Amino acid sequence: MDQAPAPEGLPPSLRLLKGLVIVLTLTMIIGVITVVAVLVTRMQQGFDAQSAAPSLPASISLPSGAEPQAVTFGAGWVAVVTKDDRIMIFGADGALQQEMQITVK
């Protein structure tokens, strides 16, 4: 009985495809390592930035009849939007600094 012919290797088109797959795999491994390294090195900077986040006052007293609808805050101020279309800006100590009427069209 005749023996099967010995394989001569991959055809040229498959050798090219194999090389491309290896290059793509290496590129993806290097990319994942780079993304992880950037996240790890930048993570501490993100936590440091949060320490400078604005703080809320102990209490805020709204005028009578004002019902809060939304609240936002920044460094040294707190803004309260009421259901009767007013924006009230409070200072870091909780005192009312400014009040504005919103005109909705």
QUIBEL-V656744 format. One record per run of one state. SS is the DSSP state (helix for helix, strand for strand, loop for the rest). FROM is the first residue (numbers start at 1). LEN is the number of residues. If there is no record, write none. Layout:
ss: {SS:SS}
from: {FROM:FROM}
len: {LEN:LEN}
This chain:
ss: {loop:helix:loop:strand:loop:strand:loop:strand:loop:strand:loop}
from: {1:12:51:68:75:77:83:86:92:96:102}
len: {11:39:17:7:2:6:3:6:4:6:4}
